[in-house]
Amino acid sequence: MADWTQLPGELLYLISKRLHTSFDVNRFRSICSTWRSTVTSPKRHRLAPRFPVLPDEGGMANTSNGFSLSKRIIFLLRLPKFNPETDRSTSWVVKIEEDGPNNRVQLLNPLSRSRFDSLPENFPKFFNLLEFSIVELGEEYVLHYLNHLSYLGDTGNLYMEKVVISCFDNNPNNGFVLLTIHVSGKLAMFKTSDKKWTIIQDMSSPYDDVILYEGNFYAVDNNGRTVLVGLDFETSEAAMPVFGGDKKFLVGSKGELLLVDKYLSIEAPEGSCSWAGLDFVEEYFENIAFYMNERTVRFKVFKLDEVGKQWVDVKNLDDRVLFLGDDCSFSASVEDLNVCRGNCIIFADNFFYSVGDDESSERCDVGVFDIEYGSIGPLQKFPQFSKLFWPPPRWTSTRLLNVSIFLCIVEILVFFFNRFQLPMLLQLSYFFVL
């Protein structure tokens, strides 16, 4: 059997260049000393520390400070599949931001912009990546308005619809292109070669979503018109429009580009005044904004037929689960998530806000739609999915205990190493292993 520790350095280097996240690189380097010495530690670089202001196209606040860009990655953490304890093998979906405005690593709700401000007391300060199976489900980028006051939080991010990036040769240092949705609803593109933003003047309806798929920029507007966006700022029709819904999402799933159409209905939230309690004219219009909510009632899913330039109706997602977030949409398999069944859509939704004492604020604003049965409800009504979000699995705190014990052992070994000869250290090592 070949000794994998003796792989040529050139081969290890080529493999490492195909690892796209710092987490993967760190796991790769931790295999053995040979691999660690061959591959350098990943550098945390911020993509273009400052971007210029976009042209004012109506409602855009002006500032000389511009914007910064941060990257967030959605991870699926789980224990190895061979763990026999079912209740300890729960997967956990979490979003991590490494290069935000305060330069601190932060845990975020995977479908929203909220931060986990009240983690359990025994939550680990660090993870040993070798003890977990880690899958990258998606990534998102956020433009931060540099001149906003810190207490405003994410309300200071003016481009919250969606931001996507394409790096030349998969390396941002070689240049990149950003595509986002301007506050006017139009598309805006930034190229490092131009060092400026360009508003793409083709809007027939405000854009709902943008995505980088198979190296190409796609955008869809509120009327279901889907276009390819070129680096020359020109757009071309990618498929015939999809009409009917109120909000469009683009999602890459299992080698296919999907369009998810969300349908809304206006309803009065629980506890509010009924329609009968409102006078028909003035009082109705004075109160409707306060009393009425837009509620998600269903979804329709389509897949892109690139040759026929049309969206084909999808009746069944099989073993896939779609996640529709504020800044990123992604998919995962039933096997990866360790859930019973797929064919569901998990989505951010303000209507399903709930108040409770079981850290419900960490799970609020999320709903689930079952495509097969057409049922819809808050995340808490679907236990197999709610456990993916909050609270963190019990094995996180258990792993912390194991790591703490290990660190104590290391400290003891170092102490004896400094006081006694190496043979004593070897004997102690054998004792602690047993």
C-alpha positions in Angstrom: 0.0 0.0 0.0 1.4 3.4 -1.0 2.4 5.8 1.7 0.3 9.0 1.1 2.7 11.0 3.3 5.3 10.6 0.6 3.3 12.2 -2.2 5.4 14.5 -4.4 5.3 18.1 -3.3 4.4 19.2 -6.8 1.3 17.1 -6.6 0.3 18.3 -3.2 0.7 21.9 -4.4 -1.6 21.3 -7.4 -4.2 19.7 -5.2 -4.1 22.6 -2.8 -4.7 25.1 -5.6 -8.1 23.4 -6.2 -9.2 24.0 -2.6 -11.3 27.1 -2.6 -11.9 27.8 1.1 -9.5 28.5 3.9 -11.3 25.7 5.9 -10.4 23.1 3.2 -6.8 24.3 3.1 -6.4 24.1 6.9 -7.9 20.6 6.9 -5.5 19.6 4.1 -2.5 21.0 6.0 -3.4 19.2 9.2 -3.1 15.7 7.7 0.7 15.4 8.4 3.8 17.5 8.7 4.9 16.8 5.1 1.6 18.2 3.8 1.7 21.1 6.2 5.3 22.1 5.1 4.4 21.9 1.4 1.2 24.0 1.5 1.4 27.5 3.0 -1.2 28.7 5.5 -4.2 30.4 3.7 -4.1 34.2 3.9 -7.2 36.1 4.9 -7.5 38.8 2.3 -10.3 41.2 1.9 -11.5 41.7 -1.7 -10.8 45.3 -2.7 -10.8 47.0 0.7 -12.8 49.9 -0.7 -15.2 50.3 -3.6 -16.3 53.6 -5.1 -19.8 55.0 -4.8 -22.3 53.9 -7.3 -23.9 56.6 -9.5 -27.0 58.1 -7.9 -30.0 56.7 -9.7 -32.7 57.8 -7.3 -32.5 57.4 -3.5 -28.9 56.4 -3.3 -27.2 58.1 -0.4 -23.9 59.7 -1.3 -20.6 59.2 0.6 -17.0 59.7 -0.2 -16.1 56.5 1.7 -17.6 54.0 -0.6 -18.1 50.3 0.3 -16.3 47.3 1.5 -17.0 43.7 0.5 -17.2 40.7 2.8 -17.6 37.0 2.1 -19.8 34.7 4.1 -19.8 30.9 3.7 -22.6 28.5 4.5 -21.3 25.3 6.0 -22.9 22.0 6.9 -21.2 20.5 10.0 -21.7 16.9 11.0 -20.1 14.1 12.8 -18.7 11.2 10.7 -21.4 8.9 9.4 -20.1 5.9 11.3 -21.1 7.4 14.6 -23.7 4.9 16.0 -25.6 7.4 18.2 -28.3 8.8 16.1 -29.2 11.6 18.4 -25.6 12.8 18.3 -25.2 12.8 14.5 -27.5 15.8 13.8 -26.2 18.0 11.1 -25.8 21.8 11.7 -26.2 24.5 9.0 -24.4 27.7 9.9 -23.1 30.8 8.1 -19.6 32.1 8.9 -18.2 35.6 8.2 -14.5 36.0 8.5 -13.9 39.4 7.1 -16.8 41.6 8.2 -16.5 45.3 9.2 -15.1 44.5 12.7 -12.6 41.8 11.4 -14.0 39.2 13.7 -15.2 35.7 12.8 -18.9 35.6 13.4 -21.7 33.0 13.3 -24.8 34.0 11.4 -28.2 32.6 10.7 -27.8 30.8 7.4 -30.9 32.3 5.8 -30.9 35.8 7.2 -28.5 38.6 8.2 -29.0 38.1 12.0 -26.1 37.1 14.2 -26.1 34.5 16.9 -25.8 36.8 19.9 -26.8 34.3 22.6 -24.8 31.1 22.0 -25.0 28.5 24.7 -22.6 28.9 27.6 -20.8 25.7 26.8 -20.5 26.5 23.1 -16.9 25.9 21.9 -14.5 28.7 21.2 -12.9 26.7 18.4 -13.4 23.5 16.5 -11.0 20.7 15.6 -11.8 20.4 11.9 -10.5 16.9 11.8 -13.3 15.7 14.1 -16.1 16.8 11.7 -17.3 16.3 8.2 -17.7 19.8 6.7 -19.5 20.5 3.5 -19.7 24.0 1.9 -23.3 24.5 0.8 -23.0 28.1 -0.6 -21.4 31.5 -0.3 -22.6 35.0 -0.4 -21.1 38.5 -0.6 -22.3 41.6 1.1 -21.4 45.2 0.3 -21.0 47.3 3.5 -21.6 51.0 3.5 -18.4 52.4 5.1 -20.0 55.6 6.3 -22.9 54.2 8.3 -23.0 54.3 12.1 -22.1 51.1 13.9 -25.3 50.9 15.8 -27.3 50.6 12.5 -25.8 47.1 12.0 -26.8 45.6 8.6 -29.2 48.4 7.9 -26.1 50.2 6.8 -25.6 47.7 3.9 -27.3 49.4 1.0 -27.1 46.5 -1.4 -28.9 43.7 0.4 -30.7 42.1 -2.5 -27.8 40.1 -3.8 -24.2 40.4 -4.7 -22.3 37.9 -6.9 -18.6 37.8 -7.9 -16.6 36.2 -10.7 -12.8 36.0 -10.2 -10.4 35.6 -13.1 -8.6 32.2 -12.8 -10.4 31.6 -9.5 -8.0 34.2 -7.9 -9.3 37.6 -6.8 -5.8 39.0 -7.0 -6.0 38.5 -10.8 -9.1 40.7 -11.0 -12.8 40.1 -10.6 -16.2 41.4 -11.6 -19.1 42.2 -9.2 -22.8 42.1 -10.2 -25.4 43.5 -7.8 -28.9 44.9 -7.8 -28.9 48.7 -7.4 -31.4 50.4 -5.1 -33.2 51.5 -8.2 -33.9 47.9 -9.2 -31.4 48.0 -12.0 -28.2 45.9 -12.4 -24.9 47.4 -11.5 -21.5 45.9 -12.4 -18.0 46.6 -11.1 -14.9 45.5 -12.9 -11.4 45.9 -11.3 -10.1 46.8 -14.7 -12.4 49.8 -14.9 -12.3 50.7 -11.2 -15.8 52.0 -11.4 -19.5 51.0 -11.3 -21.6 50.8 -14.4 -25.4 50.8 -14.2 -26.9 48.5 -16.9 -29.8 50.4 -18.5 -32.0 47.6 -19.7 -34.6 47.3 -16.9 -38.2 46.6 -18.0 -39.0 45.6 -14.4 -37.0 45.7 -11.1 -34.6 42.7 -10.8 -35.3 40.1 -8.1 -32.2 38.0 -8.2 -28.7 37.4 -9.7 -26.5 34.4 -9.8 -23.1 33.2 -11.1 -23.8 29.8 -12.7 -21.3 27.8 -14.8 -19.1 31.0 -15.1 -22.0 33.1 -16.4 -24.0 35.9 -14.8 -27.8 35.4 -14.9 -30.4 37.8 -13.6 -34.2 37.5 -13.3 -36.6 40.4 -12.9 -40.0 40.6 -11.1 -41.8 39.7 -14.3 -39.8 36.5 -14.8 -37.6 37.8 -17.6 -34.3 36.0 -17.4 -31.1 37.4 -19.0 -27.5 36.6 -19.4 -25.3 39.5 -18.4 -22.1 40.0 -20.3 -18.9 41.7 -19.2 -19.6 44.3 -21.9 -22.7 45.4 -19.9 -25.0 43.9 -22.5 -27.9 41.5 -21.7 -29.4 38.7 -23.8 -32.5 36.7 -23.2 -31.7 33.4 -21.5 -35.2 32.0 -21.4 -38.8 33.0 -22.0 -40.4 34.8 -19.1 -42.1 33.0 -16.2 -45.3 34.8 -15.1 -47.5 34.4 -12.1 -45.5 34.7 -8.9 -44.4 37.7 -6.8 -40.7 37.0 -6.2 -38.2 35.1 -8.2 -35.1 33.2 -7.0 -32.3 31.6 -9.0 -30.7 28.5 -7.4 -28.0 26.1 -8.7 -28.9 22.5 -7.7 -27.3 19.2 -8.8 -25.9 20.6 -12.0 -29.1 22.5 -13.0 -30.2 26.1 -12.8 -33.5 26.4 -11.1 -36.0 29.3 -11.0 -38.2 29.4 -7.9 -41.3 31.5 -8.0 -42.8 32.6 -4.7 -46.5 33.4 -4.4 -47.7 35.9 -1.8 -51.1 36.6 -0.3 -52.0 39.6 1.8 -53.4 38.6 5.2 -54.0 40.2 8.6 -51.6 38.7 11.2 -52.9 37.0 14.3 -54.1 39.4 17.0 -54.7 42.3 14.6 -58.1 44.0 14.0 -60.3 42.3 11.5 -61.4 43.8 8.2 -64.9 44.3 9.6 -63.6 46.7 12.2 -62.4 49.2 9.5 -64.5 51.8 7.8 -64.3 51.3 4.0 -62.5 54.4 2.8 -60.2 56.7 4.9 -59.9 54.4 7.9 -59.2 51.4 5.7 -56.3 53.1 3.9 -54.9 54.6 7.1 -54.7 51.2 8.8 -54.0 48.7 6.1 -50.2 49.3 6.1 -50.2 48.5 9.8 -52.6 45.6 9.9 -51.7 43.7 6.7 -48.8 41.3 6.0 -47.6 39.6 2.9 -47.7 35.9 3.5 -46.0 33.2 1.4 -48.6 30.7 0.3 -46.8 28.5 -2.2 -43.9 28.0 -4.7 -43.4 26.8 -8.2 -40.1 25.5 -9.4 -38.6 25.5 -12.9 -35.3 24.3 -14.5 -33.5 26.0 -17.3 -33.5 24.4 -20.8 -30.5 26.2 -22.2 -31.0 24.8 -25.7 -34.7 25.6 -25.9 -34.3 28.8 -24.0 -37.2 28.1 -21.7 -38.1 27.2 -18.1 -39.4 23.7 -17.7 -41.9 23.0 -14.8 -40.4 20.8 -12.0 -42.9 18.7 -10.1 -40.5 16.9 -7.8 -37.1 17.7 -6.3 -36.6 14.1 -5.3 -33.9 14.0 -2.6 -33.0 17.7 -2.8 -33.9 20.5 -0.3 -33.8 24.1 -1.5 -32.8 27.0 0.9 -33.9 30.5 -0.1 -32.1 33.1 1.9 -31.8 36.9 2.0 -28.4 37.0 0.3 -27.8 33.4 -0.9 -29.8 30.5 -2.1 -28.5 26.9 -2.2 -29.5 23.3 -2.2 -28.5 20.1 -0.3 -29.2 16.4 -0.5 -31.2 14.4 2.1 -28.1 12.3 2.7 -25.9 15.4 3.5 -28.5 16.9 5.8 -29.3 13.6 7.5 -33.0 14.2 7.2 -35.8 11.8 6.4 -37.1 13.3 3.1 -36.5 16.0 0.6 -38.7 17.7 -2.0 -39.0 20.8 0.3 -38.1 24.4 0.2 -36.8 26.2 3.3 -37.1 30.0 3.0 -36.7 33.3 4.9 -40.1 34.8 5.5 -41.1 37.7 7.8 -44.7 36.3 8.3 -43.5 33.4 10.3 -41.9 35.5 13.1 -42.6 33.9 16.5 -41.7 34.9 20.0 -40.6 32.4 22.6 -38.1 31.7 25.4 -36.3 28.9 23.6 -34.0 31.1 21.6 -36.9 31.3 19.0 -35.4 34.6 17.8 -32.6 32.6 16.3 -35.1 30.6 14.2 -37.7 33.2 13.4 -38.6 34.4 9.9 -38.1 30.9 8.4 -40.8 28.8 6.7 -41.0 25.4 5.0 -42.9 24.4 1.9 -43.6 20.8 1.2 -43.8 20.4 -2.6 -45.5 17.0 -2.6 -48.3 17.9 -0.3 -48.4 21.7 -0.9 -48.3 22.4 2.8 -46.6 25.4 4.3 -45.8 26.5 7.8 -43.1 27.9 10.2 -39.8 26.1 10.7 -40.8 24.9 14.2 -43.5 22.8 12.7 -41.0 20.7 10.8 -38.6 19.2 13.5 -36.4 17.4 11.0 -35.5 20.8 9.5 -35.6 23.0 12.6 -32.9 20.9 14.2 -30.5 21.9 11.4 -30.6 25.5 12.6 -31.1 25.9 16.4 -30.0 25.0 19.0 -26.5 23.8 18.1 -26.3 20.0 18.3 -25.2 18.5 21.6 -22.1 17.1 20.1 -20.6 20.6 19.8 -20.4 21.0 23.6 -19.2 17.4 24.0 -16.5 18.0 21.5 -15.5 21.1 23.5 -15.1 18.9 26.6 -12.9 16.4 24.7 -10.7 19.2 23.4 -10.4 20.7 26.9 -9.2 17.3 28.2 -6.8 17.0 25.3 -5.3 20.5 26.0 -4.8 19.6 29.7 -3.0 16.5 28.7 -0.8 18.5 26.3 0.1 21.0 29.0 1.0 18.1 31.4 3.2 16.5 28.8 5.0 19.7 28.0 5.6 20.2 31.7 7.2 16.7 32.1 9.1 17.2 28.9 10.8 20.3 30.4 11.5 18.6 33.7 12.5 15.0 32.7 14.1 13.0 30.0 12.3 12.0 26.7 11.8 8.3 27.9 9.6 9.6 30.7 7.6 11.6 28.2 7.1 8.6 26.1 5.8 6.6 29.1 3.4 9.3 30.1 2.2 9.6 26.5 1.4 5.9 26.5 -0.4 6.2 29.8 -2.6 9.1 28.6 -3.5 7.3 25.4 -4.7 4.3 27.4 
